Amino acid sequence: MKTNSRDSHFYNNQAIKVFLTCPGLGNINRGFESFTRECFEAISHDNSLDVTLFKGGGESSKNEIILWNLPREKWTTIQISRVVGKITGIKGSYNTEQLSFFLSLLPYLNQYKPDVIFLSDEQLGIFLWHWRRLTKQSYKLLFSNGAPVFPVERLSRWDRVQQLAPMHLEAALNAGIPAYKQSLIPYGFQIESQPKFLTVDEQKALRQKLGLPENQRLIISVGVINKSHKRMDYVIRELAQLPEPRPFLLLLGQEDEESTEVIQLGKTLLGAENFQVRTVPYSAIADYYQAADAFVLASVAEGFGRVFVEALSYGLPCMAHDYEISHFIFGNKEYLADFTKAGSLTSLIPKALAASEVISERESFHRLAYENFSWEKLKPAYIDMIKKCVDK
């Protein structure tokens, strides 16, 4: 187990002691990991809070502690999970990771006695909930409902729930979860107050650096390269309906068992010269947003859709399925359509590409992201949510 020496922040009796936990942070990149990292950086400097980040990988520092765990994607974890599943009934490498992380967290719970544990992984929360019942410890559990959890009744065990969008709050209220146990606060993002758009020459230079076409319109989609959820195949088919010369399509994300079919479809319908799939570190994605002209996500269900806000923050017109989450994020239906129907995305693409050439349009996209989703605007609400969890 990698630990730090005892730090003074563990002994600050004047502030609310917060354990911010994320087993996947440092090992994989999902929305949970990105949110936890940014949340820690946003709230850890507030004098009313004493925040320690517990993560599964990366590097330790004064307020960041790596806990030994069995990362879900490792071959060893997959094999161990089969044994653990037979013995305990806790099946799957993800749950094995969560259990190992929880066991490593126990010494810190017992010694430093946090006031609040803020988490997004439900399985880790279940272990902590049972441990609290067993040991009679007094920490509160603040759960960020990013998946979201279903059935909704499972949210009843948490002391407070962060709901990311109005439809999730409404579903919980309808299921009998009291309003006083919930806070409606979207994910926060690191967004500058003023947009910094690249000039035409700067964008060309960036594309050259990234190995992308310099003089072709560029559309990107960010997410797992699959058909079942992110529906990358739909994007390819819709783009293929445009007359030539078509925009270049770049898909960014992790590959899975469905990726081979998606990639082959792209090469067949668009041609290798107009299509690429890449997997890049999260820290590199900003360059691709800046290099692009428009963004699309074809999924018809998302818990929140972090990539929408990321793309907006770079001034990109975003094309999305017409449903509750996209209404909440965008506030209008200008670039929304029914993506369950053929031709819907095809008809949006020319409009989105035209908007990308109008600086006032791009500024409005950035302003939408900054005003509604930046940490600068949302930080007070997060701190208030933590305090309400303690005061409950």
Summary of the structure (lengths in Angstrom):
residues: 392
radius of gyration: 22.0
end to end distance: 33.9
largest distance: 67.1
contacts: 1276
relative contact order: 0.11
helix: 47%
strand: 16%
